[in-house]
């Protein structure tokens, strides 16, 4: 329908299930979309894969990428760096792909400076109690780490109003449907449909 890509920025406190929601969205979109793989200095968790979940690098390597201007955005979360390499994002948008970035709140604002047309989605838990339960059920963090993540979550939730859309991840299917609705609306915006209008007029 149009040859312009769509950039989605998705953020959420750790434990909100954003990765699960977006994986379901990507299943529905197929080759029309791609997930931008972020870079991080945190350790790989059980079940994660290099180049699929993240690019796992040392702090020194991450700093070199920053110095070389290779990063679209980057931020610290706890004691770790997270960031998005810029070239793959630009290349896929030029191809007309839907590019989804799952990034931290700090980085979301930086993306908007370079891509003001990006759609920002913030995923929230039904409650802080549910969020803590999800974190504990993951069994990947110590009590101290969970307490830190809960404090960070409160800070992030206070910044949710900086986003364009808020989605509650209570029922997975509903959250996925909400994201798909935002994508469809974004594809139908006038900025994306100018070529279609010109085509209709030309063939009148």
C-alpha positions in Angstrom: 0.0 0.0 0.0 3.0 2.3 0.7 6.7 2.0 0.5 7.6 3.8 3.7 8.5 2.0 6.8 7.1 2.4 10.3 9.1 2.6 13.4 7.7 1.4 16.7 9.4 2.1 20.0 8.3 -0.2 22.8 9.2 0.2 26.5 8.1 -1.4 29.7 9.4 -2.1 33.2 11.3 -5.4 33.5 8.8 -8.3 34.0 5.9 -6.7 32.1 6.1 -9.3 29.3 7.0 -6.9 26.5 9.2 -9.5 24.8 6.3 -12.0 24.7 3.8 -9.4 23.4 6.1 -8.3 20.6 7.1 -11.9 19.7 3.4 -12.6 19.0 3.1 -9.4 17.0 6.0 -10.4 14.9 4.4 -13.8 14.3 1.4 -12.1 12.8 3.4 -9.6 10.7 5.8 -12.2 9.2 8.4 -10.7 6.8 6.7 -7.3 6.9 8.4 -6.6 10.2 11.7 -7.0 12.0 12.8 -6.7 15.6 15.7 -4.4 16.0 18.2 -6.3 18.1 19.7 -4.2 20.9 23.2 -4.4 22.3 23.8 -4.9 26.0 26.6 -5.4 28.5 24.5 -7.6 30.8 25.1 -11.4 31.0 23.1 -13.7 28.7 20.2 -15.4 30.5 19.3 -19.1 30.1 17.5 -19.7 26.8 18.7 -16.4 25.2 20.7 -16.4 22.0 23.4 -14.1 20.6 22.0 -11.9 17.8 18.5 -12.9 18.6 17.7 -11.5 22.0 20.7 -9.1 22.2 24.2 -8.6 21.0 26.2 -9.2 24.1 29.3 -7.1 24.5 31.8 -5.9 27.1 31.6 -2.4 28.6 34.7 -1.5 26.6 33.2 -2.7 23.3 30.0 -0.8 24.0 31.9 2.4 24.7 33.8 2.0 21.4 30.5 1.8 19.5 29.3 5.0 21.2 32.6 6.8 20.3 32.2 5.7 16.7 28.7 7.1 16.4 27.2 3.7 15.7 24.3 3.9 18.2 20.9 5.3 17.6 20.4 5.5 21.3 21.8 4.0 24.5 21.1 4.1 28.2 22.1 2.5 31.5 19.7 0.2 33.3 20.9 -0.7 36.7 24.6 -1.4 36.2 24.4 -2.3 32.5 24.4 -0.5 29.1 21.7 -1.0 26.5 21.6 0.5 23.1 20.4 0.3 19.4 22.8 0.1 16.4 21.5 2.8 14.0 22.4 1.3 10.6 20.1 -1.7 10.5 17.1 0.5 11.6 17.7 3.0 8.7 18.2 0.2 6.2 15.0 -1.7 7.0 12.9 1.5 7.1 14.1 2.3 3.6 12.9 -1.1 2.5 9.5 -0.3 3.9 9.6 -2.6 6.8 7.9 -2.2 10.2 10.8 -1.9 12.6 10.2 -2.6 16.3 12.6 -1.4 19.0 12.3 -2.8 22.5 14.3 -0.3 24.5 14.6 1.3 27.9 12.7 4.5 28.8 15.8 6.6 28.7 16.5 5.6 25.1 13.0 6.2 23.9 13.3 10.0 24.0 16.5 9.9 22.0 15.0 7.9 19.2 12.2 10.5 18.8 14.9 13.2 18.3 16.2 11.3 15.2 12.9 9.7 14.1 10.1 12.1 15.2 7.6 10.0 13.3 8.2 7.0 15.5 5.3 5.6 17.5 6.1 5.1 21.1 4.2 2.4 23.1 4.6 1.9 26.8 3.4 -1.5 28.2 2.2 -1.5 31.9 1.4 -4.3 34.3 -2.1 -4.7 35.8 -0.5 -3.8 39.2 2.8 -3.6 41.0 1.9 -6.8 42.8 1.5 -8.7 39.6 4.8 -7.2 38.3 6.7 -8.5 41.4 5.0 -11.9 41.0 6.2 -12.1 37.4 9.7 -11.2 38.3 9.9 -13.8 41.1 8.4 -16.5 38.8 11.2 -15.9 36.3 13.6 -17.2 39.0 16.5 -15.3 37.4 17.1 -12.5 40.0 18.0 -12.3 43.6 15.7 -10.6 46.1 18.0 -7.6 46.1 17.9 -7.5 42.3 14.0 -7.7 42.3 13.8 -4.9 44.8 16.0 -2.8 42.5 13.9 -3.6 39.5 10.7 -2.7 41.3 12.2 0.7 42.2 13.3 1.2 38.6 9.8 0.2 37.4 8.2 3.0 39.5 10.6 5.5 38.0 9.7 4.3 34.5 6.0 4.3 35.1 6.1 8.0 36.1 7.5 8.6 32.6 4.8 6.7 30.8 3.1 10.0 29.8 6.0 10.7 27.5 4.7 7.9 25.2 2.1 8.0 22.5 0.2 4.9 23.6 -0.3 2.9 26.9 -1.1 -0.8 26.7 -1.9 -2.9 29.7 -0.5 -6.4 29.5 -3.1 -8.3 31.5 -4.5 -10.6 28.9 -1.8 -11.4 26.3 -4.1 -11.7 23.3 -5.6 -8.2 24.1 -2.2 -6.6 24.4 -1.1 -8.1 21.1 -4.3 -6.9 19.4 -3.8 -3.4 20.8 -0.2 -3.2 19.3 -1.5 -4.5 15.9 -4.2 -1.7 15.9 -1.5 0.9 16.5 0.6 -0.4 13.6 -2.4 -0.4 11.3 -3.3 3.1 12.2 0.3 4.2 11.7 0.3 2.7 8.2 -2.8 4.7 7.3 -1.6 8.1 8.3 -1.5 10.7 5.6 2.3 10.9 5.7 2.4 7.2 4.7 -0.5 7.4 2.2 0.6 10.4 0.0 1.8 8.0 -2.7 -1.6 6.3 -2.8 -3.4 9.6 -3.2 -1.1 10.6 -6.1 -1.7 7.2 -7.7 -5.5 7.6 -7.5 -5.4 11.1 -8.9 -3.0 10.2 -11.7 -5.3 7.3 -12.8 -8.5 9.4 -12.6 
